[in-house]
Amino acid sequence: MRDHYDVIVIGGAAAGLSAALVLGRSRRSVLVVDAGEPRNAPSAGAHNYLGREGVAPAELSAIGRDEVAAYGAEVTAGRIVAASATTGDGTDPVGFSVTLDSGAVVTARRLVVASGAVDVLPEVPGLAEQWGRGVVHCPFCHGWEIRDQRIGVLVTTPNGVHHALMFRALSEHVTAFVTDPSLVDDTARAGLAARGITVVDAPVARVLSSHGKLTGVELGSGEVVELDALAAASTAEARVDFLAGLGLVATDQFMGDFRYASALTVDPAGQTSVRGVYAAGNVANPMATVIASAAAGTQAGAATHGDLVQADLAAALATAGARAGA
Ligand SMILES: Cc1cc2nc3c(=O)[nH]c(=O)nc-3n(C[C@H](O)[C@H](O)[C@H](O)COP(=O)(O)OP(=O)(O)OC[C@H]3O[C@@H](n4cnc5c(N)ncnc54)[C@H](O)[C@@H]3O)c2cc1C
């Protein structure tokens, strides 16, 4: 690891490695720092990634690390714990310094933040242990794998009824567990009934598993409902604590009045409100799938390179002007 790079990429999964790939191929010096906890790590396979359908998340990252290394990008295991602005370098007005959990301090002309999001789960005993396996959130990511099975859906948000209908497209055996009756009005109940979805008006007290496999849920009454899978909504919180020194914070994301996530605000190229700091993937878009996160990383990497090209031009013109004036 050197002391200084053109670009430091924070996070080395789909978004970060895609940014590093385009930057490496553009002959930029790049350091990727990765804490090694991609959001989909609990899942056996990442789906809807064309060309690598069903690849294990860790395998996709390993392939990406090899690909970026082939273009000279460095990848190091570690966690960025702090970031701050420096005065820049010559004619380039911006620059950054980051601190790793090892205590190492590294500087760069630009930052790409690709640190993803953390899923905050409903507080139901036994649920977290099954997250990404028996407990799922995304019909596109896991639906095919649980088609025709007995699927429960925890209706804990205003989007819960839609969630149940999405899973009903995959199985005829769907049960909606309604914790808060105000989330399901008469029209919604009529829709659930019309689609043959069983409604249980009782909170789930516990998720049950046997030998690592989800087997059902236990209601507050003690009644057990046997299931093969349970769908639940998480709140996706952007991983941004280390950006406080740059004044960058995540903002709340809403569906109607319902807060479902937090994320950094970026323009279409991935530029954040701090000049020279770009962001891509779930940290800026909690709904982005793996392939969409990779695409956003490519876009942010390309924009970062374009930004540096302009800074290089300004430096070259200043040098040429100085020579002419001498
Ligand atoms: C259970 C589950 C299953 C999913 N299945 C699918 C699927 O099948 N198909 C699909 O398309 N999408 C799926 N998704 C969504 C998918 O996880 C995201 O689209 C994807 O992970 C976003 O990629 P990313 O690169 O933005 O972030 P992440 O994959 O979360 O990667 C961020 C990386 O940054 C690192 N990091 C964080 N903070 C720091 C720091 N301070 N310093 C250094 N490194 C840091 C993390 O450790 C991690 O390695 C699933 C999500 C979940 C929760």
The ligand as an SDF file (V2000), in Angstrom:
LIG
                    3D

 53 58  0  0  0  0  0  0  0  0999 V2000
  -30.0980  -11.3790    1.9340 C   0  0  0  0  0  0  0  0  0  0  0  0
  -29.9500  -10.6040    0.6550 C   0  0  0  0  0  0  0  0  0  0  0  0
  -29.9070  -11.2770   -0.5520 C   0  0  0  0  0  0  0  0  0  0  0  0
  -29.7690  -10.5760   -1.7400 C   0  0  0  0  0  0  0  0  0  0  0  0
  -29.7800  -11.2650   -2.9140 N   0  0  0  0  0  0  0  0  0  0  0  0
  -29.6370  -10.5900   -4.0700 C   0  0  0  0  0  0  0  0  0  0  0  0
  -29.6750  -11.2790   -5.3240 C   0  0  0  0  0  0  0  0  0  0  0  0
  -29.8500  -12.5070   -5.3750 O   0  0  0  0  0  0  0  0  0  0  0  0
  -29.5250  -10.5550   -6.4570 N   0  0  0  0  0  0  0  0  0  0  0  0
  -29.3600   -9.1990   -6.4330 C   0  0  0  0  0  0  0  0  0  0  0  0
  -29.2050   -8.6130   -7.4960 O   0  0  0  0  0  0  0  0  0  0  0  0
  -29.3250   -8.5180   -5.2620 N   0  0  0  0  0  0  0  0  0  0  0  0
  -29.4520   -9.1800   -4.1020 C   0  0  0  0  0  0  0  0  0  0  0  0
  -29.4210   -8.4970   -2.9080 N   0  0  0  0  0  0  0  0  0  0  0  0
  -29.0650   -7.0640   -2.9280 C   0  0  0  0  0  0  0  0  0  0  0  0
  -27.5140   -6.9670   -2.9400 C   0  0  0  0  0  0  0  0  0  0  0  0
  -27.0440   -7.4200   -1.6950 O   0  0  0  0  0  0  0  0  0  0  0  0
  -27.0570   -5.5370   -3.2100 C   0  0  0  0  0  0  0  0  0  0  0  0
  -27.6020   -5.1090   -4.4460 O   0  0  0  0  0  0  0  0  0  0  0  0
  -25.5320   -5.4370   -3.3140 C   0  0  0  0  0  0  0  0  0  0  0  0
  -24.9120   -6.0980   -2.2250 O   0  0  0  0  0  0  0  0  0  0  0  0
  -25.0970   -3.9790   -3.3660 C   0  0  0  0  0  0  0  0  0  0  0  0
  -23.7200   -3.9410   -3.6710 O   0  0  0  0  0  0  0  0  0  0  0  0
  -22.7750   -2.8030   -3.0730 P   0  0  0  0  0  0  0  0  0  0  0  0
  -21.4490   -3.0300   -3.7060 O   0  0  0  0  0  0  0  0  0  0  0  0
  -23.4190   -1.4890   -3.1980 O   0  0  0  0  0  0  0  0  0  0  0  0
  -22.7060   -3.0900   -1.4960 O   0  0  0  0  0  0  0  0  0  0  0  0
  -22.2750   -4.3840   -0.6810 P   0  0  0  0  0  0  0  0  0  0  0  0
  -22.4280   -5.6150   -1.4900 O   0  0  0  0  0  0  0  0  0  0  0  0
  -22.9930   -4.3250    0.6230 O   0  0  0  0  0  0  0  0  0  0  0  0
  -20.7190   -4.1780   -0.4370 O   0  0  0  0  0  0  0  0  0  0  0  0
  -20.2210   -3.1300    0.3350 C   0  0  0  0  0  0  0  0  0  0  0  0
  -18.8100   -3.5190    0.7720 C   0  0  0  0  0  0  0  0  0  0  0  0
  -18.2310   -2.3920    1.4380 O   0  0  0  0  0  0  0  0  0  0  0  0
  -17.6220   -2.8550    2.6260 C   0  0  0  0  0  0  0  0  0  0  0  0
  -17.5570   -1.7480    3.5850 N   0  0  0  0  0  0  0  0  0  0  0  0
  -18.5680   -1.1710    4.2950 C   0  0  0  0  0  0  0  0  0  0  0  0
  -18.1030   -0.1700    5.0720 N   0  0  0  0  0  0  0  0  0  0  0  0
  -16.7640   -0.1170    4.8470 C   0  0  0  0  0  0  0  0  0  0  0  0
  -15.7280    0.6930    5.3550 C   0  0  0  0  0  0  0  0  0  0  0  0
  -15.9820    1.6580    6.2620 N   0  0  0  0  0  0  0  0  0  0  0  0
  -14.4700    0.4690    4.9380 N   0  0  0  0  0  0  0  0  0  0  0  0
  -14.2090   -0.5040    4.0280 C   0  0  0  0  0  0  0  0  0  0  0  0
  -15.1540   -1.3060    3.5010 N   0  0  0  0  0  0  0  0  0  0  0  0
  -16.4130   -1.1170    3.9070 C   0  0  0  0  0  0  0  0  0  0  0  0
  -18.5110   -3.9920    3.0960 C   0  0  0  0  0  0  0  0  0  0  0  0
  -17.8330   -4.8130    4.0120 O   0  0  0  0  0  0  0  0  0  0  0  0
  -18.8340   -4.6850    1.7690 C   0  0  0  0  0  0  0  0  0  0  0  0
  -17.8410   -5.6440    1.4240 O   0  0  0  0  0  0  0  0  0  0  0  0
  -29.6160   -9.1700   -1.7190 C   0  0  0  0  0  0  0  0  0  0  0  0
  -29.6690   -8.4920   -0.4940 C   0  0  0  0  0  0  0  0  0  0  0  0
  -29.8400   -9.1960    0.6830 C   0  0  0  0  0  0  0  0  0  0  0  0
  -29.9150   -8.4540    1.9770 C   0  0  0  0  0  0  0  0  0  0  0  0
  1  2  1  0
  2  3  1  0
  2 52  2  0
  3  4  2  0
  4  5  1  0
  4 50  1  0
  5  6  2  0
  6  7  1  0
  6 13  1  0
  7  8  2  0
  7  9  1  0
  9 10  1  0
 10 11  2  0
 10 12  1  0
 12 13  2  0
 13 14  1  0
 14 15  1  0
 14 50  1  0
 15 16  1  0
 16 17  1  0
 16 18  1  0
 18 19  1  0
 18 20  1  0
 20 21  1  0
 20 22  1  0
 22 23  1  0
 23 24  1  0
 24 25  2  0
 24 26  1  0
 24 27  1  0
 27 28  1  0
 28 29  2  0
 28 30  1  0
 28 31  1  0
 31 32  1  0
 32 33  1  0
 33 34  1  0
 33 48  1  0
 34 35  1  0
 35 36  1  0
 35 46  1  0
 36 37  1  0
 36 45  1  0
 37 38  2  0
 38 39  1  0
 39 40  1  0
 39 45  2  0
 40 41  1  0
 40 42  2  0
 42 43  1  0
 43 44  2  0
 44 45  1  0
 46 47  1  0
 46 48  1  0
 48 49  1  0
 50 51  2  0
 51 52  1  0
 52 53  1  0
M  END
$$$$
